[in-house]
Amino acid sequence: MIVIKTIAEMRQLRKDAAGSVGFVPTMGFLHEGHISLVKRAKKENAVVVVSIFVNPAQFGPREDFKKYPRDIKRDLALLEPLTDIVFMPSTDEMYPKNYSSWVEVQDITEELEGAARPGHFRGVSTIVNKLFNIVEPTKAYFGQKDAQQVAVIKKMVRDLNMNLQVVACPTVREKDGLAMSSRNTYLTSEQRRAAPVLYKALMLAKELAAQGEKDAGVLRHEMTELIEKESLADIEYISVADNETLKEIHRMKLPALVSMAVKFGKTRLIDNIVLNR
């Protein structure tokens, strides 16, 4: 495994790479969800590249950029048996002095996380665009837990005629259903015991839809009632939306994205499932 920190090094290694290149962009502090993406990339490609970069441009002014968990030594140990190249650029390498160019995907970034976190997806689409330009992957792998991010990146790739395939991989969960996330480490033990209520709410929505419920408002209401029974949970939004446009729906139309953002203390967790036919 080769660890590099400059764009010039990455471009040279890419030039020398033979065969397909699978790419997994991360912000580090890796868990089994990330590793599942890397394993998929290794299975499907000749060369695997993983980036580790905590992107300041996607954090809001009151968000946790400085406190975002970091453990490079552990990350590299996890990647060693699976990865060919680890790209770990500095902030100055990715955003040099007088940097002023941004990539914005419109419409679908105005819903859900985009409405809750203004400017977030401009930061995401810009850094992913830059990484794609540097790494030039054949396939890029993202987790379905960040469903809106996947939708935004897929649209950017289509709209800008990028020559790569975006692969969305299933959400990896703990035994109690909680979606794996680097932010789970912020939870107190009491909050951690409460957090699986998110998954229970998603399963309730799935069950209601399977039983033939056509009113999306009923799903939102029942999910809200279930989560509100958990005193530590503070709902930011619960959504039942069109899986492509991410616009809220009133009558069930499949596939639909059921998603939420819920805070436990200062820790904000997101989760989702896609309801299919």
N, C-alpha and C positions, 0 to 999 in steps of 0.2 A: 504494500500500500504506500502510495506517494502522497505526502502532505505538502501543499503549496499555498502561497499567500498572495501571489500577484497574477494579474490578468495576463501578462506576457507569458508567464510559465504555463498557465492553463491553455492558452491558445497554441503554444508549441506542442504540448502533450496531446491536444485534440488533433493537431495536424498529423501527429505520428500514430494516432489510434487507428487500428484496423478493425473493420466490422462495425456493427451497430453500437451506439452509445446510449445507455440508460442513465437518466439523471434524476436525482432526488434532492430538491432544494429544501433545506431545513434551517431553523433558527437554533439548532443545538438542543442540549439537555434532552437527549434522545430517550425514547421509551419503546415499548414493543410495537406501537403503532408505526413509528418511523421505521423500525427494523423490518416490519412486514413489507413496507414499500421497497426497501433495499433488496430484500430477498426476491421480490417479484422482478425487480430490475435485473438482478443477477441471473435469474432463470431465463429471461427473455433477450438478453443482450451480451455482446462480446466484452464490453467494457462498462464498468459502473463508476459513475461520478456522483459524489455527494457534496453539497455545499453546506457550510455552517456559517451563517451570517445573521446576527440579530439586527434587523433592518429598522433603523430609527424612523424612517419615513412613514411607517405604517402604524406608529404609536401616536395617540393623541396627547395633548398637553398635560392631561391629568392621568395618563396611563402609566404603565409600569416598566418603561424601557430600562431604566437603571437597575430596577429590582428583578428584571426578568432572569430566571435561573440559568446559570451557566456552569458547565463542568466538562471542559474540553478533554481532559485526561480520560475521563470515563467514556465520553463520546467516541474517542479514537479507539479505545479498547473494544467497544462494541462493534465498530465498523471494520476493524482489522481483518477478520476472516471473510468479509463479504464485499469489500470495496477496493477498487483499483486506485482511484484518485479522490482525495479529499481537498476541496477548494475552500480555504478559510481567509477571505480577503478582509482587510481592515475597512473601517468606515471611510477613511480618506482615499483608499483605493477605489471604492465604489462611488463615492460622492466627493470628488476632488474640489478644491477651492473654486468658487464661482459657478458651481454646478447649478443648472437652471432648466433642465429638460425633464418633462414628465409625461407619462402615458396615462390617459384616462379612458376607461370604458364606461359609456353612459347607460342610462335607463336601468339595467339590472343592478347597478351599484347604488341606486337610490332607495332600494328596499332593505328591510331587515337590518343586517349589520351595517350597511351603508348609511341608513337613516340614524342608527344608534351611534355610529362612530364616523362622523364626517371626515373625509380625507383619507380614511383607512385604505380604501381600495385603490386610490391613486398611488399610494406608497407600495401596495402589493403588486399592482400591474407594472409599475415602473421597475421595481427590482427584479421581478420575474422576467420581464422583457430583456433587461440587461444581462441577466444570467443566461437566458436562452441565446443571446447574441454571442456571449463569451464561450459557453460550453458547446453550443451547436448540437444538442442531443437529437437522437433518433426518436426516443420516447422519453416523456417526463411523467413522473409518478406523484400523485397527490392523494391525500386521504379524504374520503367522503364525509368525515366529520365536519370539515370546513366546506360544506356543500356550496355555499354562495361563492367562495373563493374558486372552487373548481369551475363553476358556471362562468365566472368572470374571465378566468384564464382561457377556457375553451373558446369563449367568444372573441377574446383578443387574438388568439391564434388563427381563428377563422377570418376575422376582419382584416388582419394584417398579413394574411397569406404566408404564415410561418410554416416552414417545412419540417414539421415534427408532429408526433401523435401525443395527445394528453391522455393519460390513463388514470381513471379514478378507481381507487381501491377501497374495499369495505372498511368501515370503522372497526377498530379493534377495541374491545371492551374488557373491563375487569370482570371477575366472576359474578359480581352483583349487578352488572349491566352498565356501570358508569363508563362513559367513553374515556379512553386514555388521553391525557393532556398534560403538557408540562405544567400548566397552572394548577393541576390537582395538588401539587406539593404545597400550595399556599393554604389549603384547607386545614382547619383544626380537626382533631379527631372527631369531635361532635359534628362538625359540618360534613366531614367525610362520610359519616354514618347516614347523614340526611340526604346527601347528593344523589343517590340512586333513584330518588323520586322522579328525576327527569326521565330516566329510562322507563319507569313504570307508566308515566304519562304518555310517552310515545307508544308503548304497547297497548295502552287503553285506546288511543286513537286508531291504531291498527285494527284492534278488535271491533270497534264500532263501525269502521269502514267495511270490514269483512262481513258484518251482520247486515249490511245494506244501508247504513245511515248516509243520506245524501246531502244533509245540511252541514256544511263545513263549520257553521257557527256553533253547532252542537258539539263538534269535536273540540273546538277552542274552549267552550264553556266547561265541558267535562274535564278537560286537561287542567284548566285553571283551578277548578274546585279541588282536584286531587292534589295539585302542588301546594295550594294554599293551606292544606291540612298540615303541611310541614312548616312549623313556625320559623325555622331558620332560612327558609327560601323566600326570596324577594324577586318576583317576576318582573322582567324588563319587557319582554314581548313573547307572545305565543302566536305562531303563524301557521295557516294552512294555505298554501300558495301553489300556483301553477309551476310545475317543475322546470319550465324553460324560461318564462318571463319573470318569475318570482313575484308576480302580482297576486294579492289576496283573492281567493275564490269564495263564492257564496254557496253554489251547488257543487258537489263533489265531481271533479273531472280528473280522471287518472291519465298519466301519473301525476301525483301531487306531492309536494315537499312539505312535510310537517316539521317545523323547527321551532327553536326557542332560545332565549337567553335568560338566564336566571342567576341572581347573585346570592352567594352565601357569605355574609359579611362583606369584605372588600373583594372577594374572589368572584369573578364573572365567568360562568360556564355556558357553553353552547352545545347543542346536540340536535340531531335530526334523524328522520327516516324518510325514505321515499315509498309512498304507497303506489303500487303497480296494479295493473289489471289482474 
